[in-house]
C-alpha cells in the first residue's frame, strides 16, 4: 500500500525502533477507528519512504553529538539543567538553572528533586536485582548515594539523610555477608569509550549561565567527543574483606544513627528503623574476625558496642525483645552465640601478659567507635548498667567467664527456639555448644573437688560440698542438652565425668579423725556404687557403636580406675568393725577382678596412649591381689585352702612380674 507518512512521524518511529533494537514496524491503516489494512516495514527502510525521506546519518550524528555536548557540560554535581532551542534559532542552549537561582545549597529549590531522583534510581536498582547483581552495580549505587548525601543538609533533611546513609552502609554489610570479597579490587570505573579530544563549541561571552552549540556542528559526523569538563567521578564497586567493609559501614551508620536519634524521626521510613540494627550487624562482623584472630579484648569491645546498638534500636522503636523483628532476633542470637564462644576461650587464658594485652585491646576505641558510643549515649543507653553488660565483661576469673558463656548460649537458644522449625539446625548446634560449656564448667568444679579430696581439706567442707553440687548440676545439664540432639558420644562422656565426680566424693568424705584415716565407711561404698552406675550407663549407650570405640575405651579406663580405687581403700582401711575378714577379702578380689576386666581393652590396644600406664596398672592389681592372697595363706590352717591360696598368689605374682617387665613404666 505504501501510504505516505510525514517526516516527523518517520523519524519518531525510526528512532524508537533503533533504541529498542526492533527490526520491523507494523503500520495499521484505519477508517473511523476500524482497521482496514496493515503493512510490515523494515526499520532500515523507514528513512527512505516516499514523502517522509530523511538522512539517517545526519539524525544519528545530531543525536550522538547532542548527547556528547550534554555529557561535556552538564557536569556540576547536584545542578539542574534546561536544554532549549528557539523556533528560529540556529543554536541550542544549555542553561544551568541551579547557577541562575544564585542561592545556597540549603535554599536551592532543585536540590531535593534531584536528590530524590538519585534516591529513586538507587531504590530501583536495589529492589529489582538479586545479591549478585547488586554487588556488580555497587559502584554505581555508591556513586549515586554519595552525591545524594553530599547534596542534602543532614540538619534540614534528617529523614532523607538517615535513609541514604543507611542504604550506603547496607552496601557494605547486608544479609549475605561473607569473608569473600564481593568484587575484585580495582581503581575507579572508567568509560571504555572515553577520548581526550574535544569537539569545539562556543560559549556566550556575556553569560556563564548557559552553554550553546551551533546546530550545524551537531549535524556533522562525529569524529571527536565533547570533553570540556571531566566526567563526574564514579566510585568503584565494593571490595575488600568483611572487617574492612564493616568499618566503612559503621562510618555511614554514624550519620544515620545521629539523624535518627537527634531528630527523633524513627517512624518516617522503614529503612531508618534498621540503622542501629545494621550497626550491631557491622560490629558482629568485627567480633567474628577478632574471635578468629584470638584478639579477645577487641572481641569483647565490639560485643559491647554491638549490643548497645541493638539496645538503642529497641529503645528508639519503643520495643522489647519479644516484639522486635525476626531479623533483629536472629542477629541477637548470632551475637550471643559468638559471645559464648569468646567467653569460653577467655576462661582458659592464664597468662598475665595475655590478660593485659586483651585489656589494652578492650579500651582501645577507634574514632568510629567513639562516634557510635556518643550516639548510643544520646539515645540514653547506659553501657555499664544495661541488661547486656555481663556479656562484654573482661575478667581473668574462670568461673565468671564460664558462667557468662553458659548464660550467652542459653540466651541464644531461647531466641532461636522461637524463630520456628526452619532454624532447627542452628538450634541443635547451639544446644551442642551449650552442652560443651556445661561440661567445661562441670570439670572446673570437679577439679576443685579433686584437689580438696587429695588434701583432705575438711575444714572447707561446706564450700567443697557446694562445689560438688555445682559440678553435678553442670554435668547433668550437659547430659540433658546432649540428649535433646541425641549426641550419644557426649552423653556417655558426661556419664563418665559423673562417675569420676562420685569417686572424688567418696574419697573426700572418707572418715578422718585427727588427721588419721579411719576404716572404709558405708558412705564411701554408696558413693562408689553411684560411680559404677554412671560408668555402666555410659558404656551401655555406646557398646554397639564401633565408631565410638575411643569413647568406649575412655569409659572402661575410668571404670577400671574406680574399681581399683575402691579395692585399695578396702584393702588399706578394711572395715573390720562392720564386716568379716572373709567378706572384705571377697569384695577386694571382686573389685580387683572387675578392674582387670575393664582394663583389658587398653591392654589389647598397643597404639593407645594409655597402654604403658595400663600395663603398669595391671601389674599393680596383680601384685596387690597376690599380697592379699599371700597374707590369707599365712593365716589359713586348712590345707586344701592353703594350697589353693598359694597357687593363686603365685599366679598373681608371676603376672605382676611379667606385666612390670613389659610395661616400660618408670614411676
BASESE-140004 format. One record per residue (C-alpha): y, x, z. Coordinates in Angstrom, 3 decimals. Example, Ala and Ser with C-alpha at 12.3 -4.5 7.8 and 13.67 -1.06 7.14 Angstrom:
// BASESE-140004
((-4.500, 12.300, 7.800))
((-1.060, 13.670, 7.140))
***
This chain:
// BASESE-140004
((0.000, 0.000, 0.000))
((2.275, 2.929, 0.790))
((5.129, 0.764, 2.078))
((8.323, 2.667, 2.958))
((9.443, 3.617, 6.494))
((12.764, 5.165, 7.462))
((13.222, 8.877, 8.206))
((13.724, 8.500, 11.966))
((10.538, 6.453, 12.300))
((8.617, 9.038, 10.300))
((9.940, 11.892, 12.458))
((9.134, 9.926, 15.614))
((5.522, 9.285, 14.536))
((5.053, 12.845, 13.318))
((6.346, 14.499, 16.499))
((4.338, 12.118, 18.657))
((1.104, 12.954, 16.822))
((1.830, 16.687, 16.843))
((2.477, 16.785, 20.598))
((-0.614, 14.706, 21.300))
((-2.751, 16.511, 18.712))
((-3.582, 13.245, 16.909))
((-4.829, 13.834, 13.322))
((-4.131, 10.366, 11.850))
((-1.818, 7.385, 12.169))
((-2.722, 3.707, 11.625))
((0.162, 1.651, 10.155))
((-0.217, -2.105, 10.540))
((1.918, -4.485, 8.478))
((2.575, -7.986, 9.722))
((4.470, -11.158, 8.872))
((5.864, -13.067, 11.847))
((3.562, -11.124, 14.132))
((0.389, -11.759, 12.129))
((-1.153, -8.520, 10.782))
((-1.576, -8.725, 7.017))
((-2.888, -5.237, 6.274))
((-3.084, -1.645, 7.544))
((-3.479, 1.867, 6.238))
((-4.556, 5.237, 7.683))
((-2.106, 8.116, 7.146))
((-2.857, 11.744, 7.996))
((-0.315, 13.339, 10.321))
((0.437, 16.190, 7.918))
((1.274, 13.630, 5.144))
((3.961, 11.805, 7.155))
((6.863, 14.163, 6.224))
((6.205, 13.537, 2.535))
((6.051, 9.717, 2.369))
((8.314, 8.176, -0.238))
((11.632, 7.118, 1.241))
((11.042, 8.943, 4.520))
((10.857, 12.551, 3.451))
((11.991, 15.231, 5.899))
((11.413, 19.008, 6.090))
((8.789, 19.526, 8.850))
((9.533, 23.241, 9.126))
((13.204, 22.577, 9.894))
((12.331, 19.970, 12.525))
((9.831, 22.310, 14.113))
((12.329, 25.167, 14.189))
((15.009, 22.858, 15.585))
((12.773, 21.679, 18.443))
((11.473, 25.166, 19.210))
((14.940, 26.730, 19.211))
((16.377, 23.931, 21.306))
((13.670, 24.411, 23.931))
((14.265, 28.144, 23.857))
((18.008, 27.537, 24.273))
((17.355, 25.332, 27.316))
((14.981, 27.843, 28.809))
((17.561, 30.587, 28.432))
((20.434, 28.690, 30.020))
((19.064, 26.046, 32.382))
((18.045, 28.719, 34.883))
((20.033, 28.184, 38.058))
((17.846, 27.109, 40.941))
((18.485, 23.544, 42.076))
((21.051, 22.772, 39.349))
((21.123, 19.614, 37.232))
((21.922, 19.907, 33.513))
((23.100, 17.486, 30.787))
((22.333, 18.175, 27.106))
((24.562, 16.212, 24.726))
((25.939, 16.084, 21.170))
((28.837, 14.041, 19.975))
((28.457, 11.824, 16.831))
((30.478, 14.152, 14.615))
((29.878, 17.439, 16.463))
((28.280, 20.457, 14.835))
((27.273, 21.881, 18.197))
((25.019, 20.870, 21.068))
((26.483, 21.283, 24.556))
((24.595, 22.012, 27.796))
((26.581, 21.043, 30.908))
((25.808, 22.413, 34.375))
((26.518, 19.243, 36.403))
((25.975, 20.992, 39.727))
((28.732, 23.514, 38.997))
((31.019, 20.746, 37.765))
((30.675, 19.000, 41.143))
((32.072, 22.135, 42.812))
((30.527, 21.219, 46.206))
((28.371, 22.957, 48.772))
((24.599, 22.589, 48.696))
((24.615, 20.050, 51.513))
((27.096, 17.779, 49.735))
((25.676, 18.196, 46.262))
((24.624, 14.740, 45.028))
((21.963, 16.287, 42.784))
((20.191, 18.309, 45.470))
((17.944, 15.588, 46.836))
((16.986, 14.066, 43.445))
((15.993, 17.459, 42.046))
((14.144, 18.397, 45.233))
((12.367, 15.056, 45.136))
((11.286, 15.807, 41.568))
((9.783, 19.106, 42.739))
((8.006, 17.324, 45.573))
((6.541, 14.642, 43.299))
((5.283, 17.285, 40.907))
((3.558, 19.074, 43.772))
((2.073, 15.859, 45.149))
((0.642, 15.026, 41.731))
((-0.838, 18.496, 41.322))
((-2.397, 18.392, 44.786))
((-3.648, 14.810, 44.838))
((-5.100, 14.782, 41.327))
((-7.051, 18.025, 41.448))
((-10.028, 19.473, 43.278))
((-10.003, 22.516, 45.552))
((-10.820, 24.993, 42.777))
((-8.039, 23.693, 40.537))
((-5.528, 23.749, 43.398))
((-6.476, 27.367, 44.055))
((-5.790, 28.306, 40.430))
((-2.495, 26.409, 40.419))
((-1.439, 27.583, 43.891))
((1.171, 29.941, 42.390))
((2.921, 27.089, 40.564))
((2.691, 24.804, 43.579))
((4.048, 27.531, 45.826))
((6.974, 28.184, 43.477))
((7.972, 24.517, 43.403))
((7.697, 24.172, 47.179))
((9.692, 27.341, 47.777))
((12.545, 26.038, 45.623))
((12.274, 22.705, 47.413))
((12.590, 24.399, 50.822))
((15.456, 26.639, 49.685))
((17.420, 23.677, 48.343))
((17.214, 21.426, 51.416))
((19.059, 21.991, 54.645))
((16.462, 21.507, 57.437))
((19.129, 20.084, 59.761))
((20.244, 17.455, 57.255))
((16.827, 16.634, 55.763))
((14.386, 17.444, 58.587))
((11.694, 14.996, 57.500))
((11.661, 16.321, 53.915))
((11.794, 19.923, 55.077))
((8.929, 19.341, 57.524))
((6.755, 17.773, 54.829))
((7.288, 20.613, 52.367))
((6.754, 23.306, 54.993))
((3.515, 21.629, 55.998))
((2.348, 21.438, 52.379))
((3.195, 25.095, 51.885))
((1.123, 26.049, 54.924))
((-1.707, 23.874, 53.671))
((-1.925, 26.054, 50.552))
((-2.960, 28.932, 52.799))
((-5.142, 27.041, 55.271))
((-6.926, 23.866, 54.185))
((-10.257, 22.092, 54.697))
((-12.068, 24.666, 52.540))
((-11.011, 27.829, 54.360))
((-13.417, 30.715, 53.935))
((-13.411, 34.511, 54.142))
((-13.334, 34.828, 50.376))
((-10.124, 35.442, 48.535))
((-9.251, 32.311, 46.620))
((-7.837, 34.154, 43.662))
((-7.637, 37.726, 42.533))
((-4.821, 39.967, 43.620))
((-2.029, 40.491, 41.158))
((1.660, 40.552, 40.513))
((3.772, 37.506, 39.781))
((2.685, 35.371, 36.830))
((4.152, 36.484, 33.525))
((4.791, 34.416, 30.419))
((2.468, 35.933, 27.794))
((4.827, 34.953, 25.014))
((7.946, 36.417, 26.611))
((10.021, 38.691, 24.403))
((13.074, 40.743, 25.258))
((15.169, 39.881, 22.200))
((17.943, 37.293, 22.326))
((18.950, 34.690, 19.757))
((22.742, 34.866, 19.540))
((24.615, 31.933, 20.960))
((28.196, 31.220, 21.810))
((29.891, 30.005, 24.957))
((33.091, 28.025, 25.328))
((35.727, 30.631, 26.160))
((37.722, 28.083, 28.089))
((34.932, 26.811, 30.315))
((31.960, 28.065, 32.259))
((30.812, 24.525, 32.857))
((28.717, 24.313, 29.706))
((26.959, 26.423, 27.102))
((26.750, 25.461, 23.452))
((24.865, 26.419, 20.348))
((25.533, 25.682, 16.667))
((23.131, 23.160, 15.136))
((22.810, 25.384, 12.065))
((21.469, 28.157, 14.298))
((18.977, 25.782, 15.839))
((17.632, 24.800, 12.419))
((16.901, 28.408, 11.395))
((13.270, 29.640, 11.526))
((12.549, 31.071, 14.973))
((12.316, 34.819, 14.788))
((13.647, 35.507, 18.251))
((13.726, 33.792, 21.631))
((16.663, 32.918, 23.884))
((16.681, 35.260, 26.890))
((20.247, 35.373, 28.167))
((19.068, 34.864, 31.711))
((15.705, 35.845, 33.154))
((13.244, 33.107, 33.990))
((13.246, 31.654, 37.454))
((10.823, 33.764, 39.472))
((7.370, 32.293, 39.660))
((5.123, 33.215, 42.564))
((1.579, 34.475, 42.261))
((-1.435, 32.366, 43.267))
((-2.582, 32.549, 46.881))
((-4.750, 35.575, 47.565))
((-5.799, 37.748, 50.480))
((-8.333, 37.340, 53.255))
((-8.389, 34.490, 55.710))
((-6.458, 36.029, 58.595))
((-3.584, 37.102, 56.331))
((-3.385, 33.615, 54.862))
((-3.404, 32.167, 58.370))
((-0.375, 34.284, 59.325))
((1.504, 33.127, 56.211))
((0.585, 29.532, 57.004))
((1.950, 29.914, 60.525))
((5.332, 31.081, 59.210))
((5.792, 27.798, 57.368))
((4.306, 25.792, 60.189))
((7.007, 27.152, 62.484))
((9.553, 25.436, 60.233))
((7.516, 22.236, 60.096))
((6.970, 22.095, 63.850))
((10.605, 22.770, 64.618))
((11.804, 19.977, 62.322))
((9.151, 17.714, 63.785))
((9.874, 18.414, 67.424))
((13.658, 18.773, 67.495))
((14.422, 15.660, 65.460))
((11.542, 13.528, 66.806))
((10.662, 12.048, 63.417))
((6.916, 12.287, 63.502))
((6.500, 8.749, 62.198))
((8.220, 9.376, 58.879))
((5.220, 10.700, 56.954))
((1.540, 11.288, 57.467))
((1.999, 14.928, 56.495))
((4.227, 15.611, 59.477))
((1.607, 14.321, 61.885))
((-0.658, 17.159, 60.888))
((1.770, 20.066, 61.321))
((0.656, 21.006, 64.823))
((-2.961, 20.422, 63.895))
((-2.631, 22.842, 60.989))
((-1.053, 25.411, 63.284))
((-4.097, 25.046, 65.504))
((-6.339, 25.429, 62.429))
((-4.497, 28.592, 61.381))
((-4.910, 30.062, 64.855))
((-8.577, 29.096, 64.795))
((-8.970, 31.304, 61.701))
((-7.363, 34.182, 63.596))
((-9.626, 33.518, 66.601))
((-12.651, 33.690, 64.326))
((-11.583, 37.008, 62.814))
((-10.707, 38.530, 66.212))
((-14.031, 37.448, 67.675))
((-15.949, 39.058, 64.805))
((-13.961, 42.264, 65.255))
((-14.586, 42.144, 69.044))
((-10.860, 42.030, 69.791))
((-11.386, 39.600, 72.640))
((-7.864, 39.919, 74.050))
((-6.391, 38.752, 70.742))
((-9.116, 36.131, 70.572))
((-8.004, 34.597, 73.881))
((-4.331, 34.746, 72.890))
((-4.997, 32.870, 69.672))
((-7.177, 30.379, 71.553))
((-4.297, 29.670, 73.918))
((-1.877, 29.125, 71.045))
((-4.361, 27.017, 69.062))
((-4.998, 24.678, 71.987))
((-1.296, 24.484, 72.855))
((-0.568, 23.450, 69.263))
((-3.310, 20.857, 69.487))
((-1.837, 19.506, 72.747))
((1.624, 19.440, 71.191))
((0.321, 17.354, 68.298))
((-1.222, 14.813, 70.654))
((1.970, 14.595, 72.681))
((4.134, 14.147, 69.598))
((1.870, 11.330, 68.460))
((1.662, 9.856, 71.979))
((-2.133, 10.010, 71.740))
((-5.034, 11.162, 73.834))
((-8.193, 12.892, 72.586))
((-10.116, 9.658, 72.143))
((-7.505, 8.233, 69.771))
((-6.982, 11.362, 67.674))
((-8.189, 11.589, 64.079))
((-11.670, 12.698, 63.121))
((-10.302, 15.929, 61.655))
((-8.460, 16.683, 64.905))
((-11.624, 16.109, 66.901))
((-13.646, 18.272, 64.548))
((-11.085, 21.068, 64.807))
((-11.126, 20.843, 68.602))
((-14.912, 21.120, 68.591))
((-14.725, 24.301, 66.489))
((-12.095, 25.801, 68.786))
((-14.149, 25.014, 71.889))
((-17.307, 26.360, 70.281))
((-15.772, 29.727, 69.448))
((-14.140, 29.769, 72.912))
((-17.639, 29.508, 74.380))
((-18.777, 32.444, 72.233))
((-15.782, 34.547, 73.200))
((-16.006, 33.940, 76.943))
((-19.739, 34.693, 76.868))
((-19.063, 38.046, 75.191))
((-16.315, 38.913, 77.669))
((-18.698, 38.121, 80.533))
((-20.720, 41.215, 79.581))
((-17.739, 43.581, 79.451))
((-17.944, 46.029, 82.362))
((-15.813, 48.949, 81.183))
((-12.394, 49.117, 82.854))
((-10.944, 50.726, 79.730))
((-12.093, 47.817, 77.578))
((-10.697, 45.292, 80.036))
((-7.306, 46.995, 79.909))
((-7.436, 47.097, 76.102))
((-8.091, 43.362, 75.975))
((-5.325, 42.721, 78.488))
((-2.870, 44.561, 76.247))
((-4.022, 42.521, 73.232))
((-3.702, 39.327, 75.251))
((0.006, 39.870, 75.970))
((0.948, 41.341, 72.551))
((2.736, 38.350, 70.983))
((3.924, 38.670, 67.389))
((7.222, 37.241, 66.144))
((5.400, 34.254, 64.660))
((3.518, 33.708, 67.924))
((6.795, 33.684, 69.836))
((8.297, 31.160, 67.439))
((5.247, 28.912, 67.725))
((5.332, 29.195, 71.510))
((9.027, 28.338, 71.514))
((8.358, 25.143, 69.598))
((5.475, 24.320, 71.947))
((7.819, 24.770, 74.911))
((10.357, 22.473, 73.279))
((7.679, 19.797, 72.957))
((7.063, 20.146, 76.681))
((3.625, 21.746, 76.801))
((3.169, 23.997, 79.838))
((0.566, 26.567, 78.851))
((-0.121, 27.545, 82.459))
((-0.841, 24.007, 83.648))
((-2.304, 22.384, 80.540))
((-5.762, 20.864, 80.559))
((-6.984, 23.756, 78.400))
((-5.521, 26.625, 80.441))
((-9.004, 27.589, 81.695))
((-10.211, 28.266, 78.141))
((-7.995, 31.308, 77.498))
((-8.072, 32.892, 80.953))
((-8.526, 36.654, 80.766))
((-10.629, 37.797, 83.717))
((-13.249, 40.519, 84.246))
((-15.201, 38.230, 86.614))
((-18.565, 37.490, 85.024))
((-19.058, 34.254, 86.942))
((-15.757, 32.742, 85.760))
((-16.381, 33.754, 82.154))
((-19.876, 32.262, 82.150))
((-18.624, 29.062, 83.749))
((-15.834, 28.788, 81.142))
((-18.358, 29.378, 78.357))
((-20.610, 26.599, 79.678))
((-17.658, 24.241, 80.024))
((-16.401, 25.031, 76.497))
((-19.789, 24.309, 74.918))
((-20.111, 21.083, 76.911))
((-16.673, 20.020, 75.673))
((-17.575, 20.775, 72.056))
((-20.897, 18.922, 72.362))
((-19.209, 15.811, 73.756))
((-16.713, 15.807, 70.884))
((-19.308, 16.359, 68.138))
((-21.680, 13.788, 69.619))
((-19.043, 11.111, 68.995))
((-18.470, 12.139, 65.371))
((-21.657, 10.493, 64.105))
((-25.105, 11.436, 62.837))
((-23.707, 13.456, 59.923))
((-22.802, 16.140, 62.479))
((-26.374, 16.350, 63.794))
((-26.904, 19.901, 62.539))
((-23.790, 21.162, 64.314))
((-24.721, 19.254, 67.442))
((-28.115, 20.965, 67.510))
((-26.516, 24.377, 67.051))
((-24.028, 23.742, 69.858))
((-26.830, 22.486, 72.084))
((-28.730, 25.711, 71.473))
((-25.643, 27.775, 72.349))
((-25.214, 25.718, 75.497))
((-28.860, 26.339, 76.452))
((-28.410, 30.075, 75.838))
((-25.360, 30.374, 78.057))
((-27.095, 28.304, 80.746))
((-29.866, 30.877, 80.577))
((-27.293, 33.685, 80.922))
((-25.783, 32.014, 83.968))
((-29.219, 31.469, 85.497))
((-30.087, 35.143, 85.003))
((-26.757, 36.160, 86.565))
((-27.516, 34.270, 89.779))
((-31.200, 35.245, 89.705))
((-30.293, 38.951, 89.639))
((-28.200, 38.453, 92.755))
((-31.151, 36.699, 94.381))
((-33.477, 39.545, 93.375))
((-31.127, 42.097, 94.931))
((-30.945, 40.072, 98.133))
((-34.762, 39.833, 98.245))
((-35.090, 43.577, 97.716))
((-32.663, 44.382, 100.545))
((-33.964, 41.674, 102.907))
((-30.345, 40.602, 103.349))
((-31.000, 37.637, 105.634))
((-27.522, 37.799, 107.161))
((-26.214, 36.236, 103.946))
((-28.991, 33.607, 103.868))
((-26.604, 30.691, 103.337))
((-24.868, 32.409, 100.431))
((-28.168, 33.519, 98.885))
((-29.592, 30.022, 99.225))
((-26.608, 28.761, 97.223))
((-27.291, 31.425, 94.595))
((-30.906, 30.305, 94.295))
((-29.678, 26.727, 93.826))
((-27.178, 27.717, 91.125))
((-29.788, 29.772, 89.292))
((-32.333, 26.951, 89.406))
((-29.801, 24.361, 88.202))
((-28.721, 26.638, 85.340))
((-32.287, 27.234, 84.143))
((-33.117, 23.547, 84.486))
((-30.011, 22.545, 82.475))
((-31.010, 25.076, 79.823))
((-34.502, 23.580, 79.587))
((-33.066, 20.093, 79.187))
((-30.786, 21.330, 76.393))
((-33.615, 23.057, 74.514))
((-35.853, 20.011, 74.930))
((-33.266, 17.949, 73.032))
((-33.689, 20.178, 69.988))
((-37.413, 20.862, 70.552))
((-36.904, 24.625, 70.899))
((-40.332, 25.486, 72.330))
((-39.723, 29.226, 72.430))
((-36.695, 28.971, 74.689))
((-38.213, 26.179, 76.791))
((-41.184, 28.444, 77.510))
((-38.960, 31.427, 78.293))
((-36.856, 29.421, 80.737))
((-40.012, 28.224, 82.485))
((-40.850, 31.904, 82.824))
((-37.403, 32.517, 84.369))
((-38.005, 29.710, 86.852))
((-41.332, 31.316, 87.711))
((-39.600, 34.627, 88.424))
((-36.955, 32.845, 90.473))
((-39.673, 31.262, 92.656))
((-41.252, 34.696, 93.070))
((-37.954, 36.099, 94.336))
((-37.590, 33.039, 96.547))
((-40.958, 33.767, 98.130))
((-40.013, 37.403, 98.695))
((-36.593, 36.592, 100.183))
((-37.927, 34.039, 102.639))
((-40.796, 36.255, 103.802))
((-40.678, 36.284, 107.647))
((-38.911, 39.312, 109.122))
((-38.285, 39.863, 112.856))
((-36.019, 42.691, 113.991))
((-36.408, 44.313, 110.622))
((-40.197, 44.179, 110.745))
((-42.094, 42.271, 108.069))
((-44.352, 39.613, 109.545))
((-47.569, 38.032, 108.280))
((-47.720, 36.250, 104.939))
((-46.430, 32.716, 105.528))
((-47.307, 29.285, 104.224))
((-43.727, 29.019, 102.874))
((-44.373, 32.092, 100.724))
((-47.647, 30.626, 99.439))
((-45.901, 27.391, 98.422))
((-43.189, 29.318, 96.560))
((-45.785, 31.393, 94.720))
((-47.682, 28.243, 93.774))
((-44.481, 26.801, 92.287))
((-44.025, 30.039, 90.359))
((-47.579, 29.824, 88.968))
((-46.944, 26.237, 87.953))
((-43.806, 27.125, 85.952))
((-45.563, 30.004, 84.177))
((-48.552, 27.846, 83.235))
((-46.253, 25.115, 81.895))
((-44.575, 27.628, 79.627))
((-47.875, 29.088, 78.428))
((-49.308, 25.661, 77.674))
((-46.307, 24.819, 75.456))
((-46.934, 27.735, 73.091))
((-50.636, 28.537, 73.493))
((-51.413, 27.405, 69.928))
((-48.340, 28.911, 68.281))
((-49.224, 32.166, 66.539))
((-45.581, 32.605, 65.536))
((-44.611, 32.763, 69.230))
((-47.148, 35.403, 70.251))
((-44.438, 37.699, 71.623))
((-43.164, 34.934, 73.891))
((-46.727, 34.207, 74.999))
((-47.242, 37.886, 75.911))
((-43.999, 37.889, 77.913))
((-45.052, 34.871, 79.967))
((-48.534, 36.329, 80.515))
((-46.985, 39.576, 81.729))
((-44.695, 37.797, 84.180))
((-47.541, 35.611, 85.442))
((-49.707, 38.703, 85.955))
((-46.875, 40.330, 87.924))
((-46.564, 37.265, 90.121))
((-50.305, 37.137, 90.914))
((-50.199, 40.864, 91.671))
((-47.155, 40.483, 93.940))
((-48.775, 37.698, 95.935))
((-52.027, 39.672, 96.210))
((-50.256, 42.763, 97.562))
((-48.317, 40.664, 100.090))
((-51.579, 39.058, 101.279))
((-53.234, 42.459, 101.462))
((-50.397, 44.273, 103.228))
((-49.363, 41.415, 105.544))
((-52.581, 39.475, 105.982))
((-52.064, 36.106, 107.706))
((-54.843, 36.662, 110.255))
((-53.351, 34.120, 112.647))
((-53.804, 31.206, 110.227))
((-56.740, 32.369, 108.052))
((-60.062, 34.153, 108.441))
((-60.568, 37.662, 107.109))
((-63.092, 36.457, 104.528))
((-60.749, 33.755, 103.221))
((-57.901, 36.232, 102.964))
((-60.053, 38.707, 101.041))
((-61.291, 35.993, 98.720))
((-57.713, 34.907, 97.969))
((-56.656, 38.509, 97.364))
((-59.576, 39.147, 94.998))
((-58.822, 35.863, 93.202))
((-55.162, 36.819, 92.689))
((-56.099, 40.331, 91.525))
((-58.640, 38.898, 89.071))
((-56.074, 36.470, 87.655))
((-53.543, 39.272, 87.411))
((-56.013, 41.306, 85.337))
((-56.890, 38.306, 83.191))
((-53.263, 37.712, 82.167))
((-52.779, 41.458, 81.696))
((-55.475, 41.627, 79.005))
((-53.133, 40.509, 76.220))
((-50.903, 43.543, 76.880))
((-53.863, 45.893, 77.219))
((-55.066, 44.725, 73.801))
((-51.690, 45.313, 72.169))
((-51.134, 49.107, 71.931))
((-47.914, 48.545, 69.952))
((-46.351, 46.704, 72.873))
((-43.537, 48.496, 74.700))
((-45.246, 47.398, 77.930))
((-48.609, 48.892, 77.001))
((-48.309, 52.059, 79.118))
((-46.995, 50.152, 82.108))
((-49.794, 47.589, 81.685))
((-52.416, 50.371, 81.811))
((-50.869, 51.700, 85.000))
((-50.698, 48.206, 86.482))
((-54.390, 47.691, 85.655))
((-55.199, 50.973, 87.396))
((-53.233, 49.865, 90.464))
((-55.003, 46.488, 90.575))
((-58.416, 48.146, 90.310))
((-57.504, 50.691, 92.974))
((-56.277, 48.025, 95.387))
((-59.368, 45.911, 94.711))
((-61.627, 48.924, 95.278))
((-59.779, 49.772, 98.506))
((-60.212, 46.227, 99.806))
((-63.947, 46.163, 98.953))
((-64.435, 49.636, 100.388))
((-62.832, 48.610, 103.676))
((-65.027, 45.497, 103.776))
((-68.077, 47.658, 103.051))
((-67.400, 49.824, 106.103))
((-67.233, 46.856, 108.446))
((-70.191, 44.991, 106.936))
((-73.624, 45.080, 108.686))
((-75.575, 43.008, 106.160))
((-77.482, 45.486, 103.977))
((-77.616, 43.454, 100.736))
((-73.947, 42.610, 101.096))
((-73.082, 46.246, 101.836))
((-74.899, 47.280, 98.646))
((-73.059, 44.694, 96.604))
((-69.673, 45.658, 98.076))
((-70.382, 49.342, 97.448))
((-71.264, 48.715, 93.803))
((-68.147, 46.596, 93.272))
((-65.899, 49.129, 94.987))
((-67.386, 51.969, 92.897))
((-66.872, 49.948, 89.727))
((-63.206, 49.313, 90.531))
((-62.642, 52.971, 91.484))
((-64.085, 54.089, 88.141))
((-61.943, 51.613, 86.262))
((-58.875, 52.677, 88.223))
((-59.585, 56.339, 87.417))
((-60.160, 55.580, 83.728))
((-57.011, 53.476, 83.447))
((-54.934, 56.115, 85.219))
((-56.167, 58.916, 82.946))
((-55.408, 56.928, 79.792))
((-52.178, 55.297, 80.845))
((-49.993, 58.372, 80.449))
((-47.723, 56.769, 83.027))
((-45.802, 59.065, 85.347))
((-44.195, 57.393, 88.355))
***
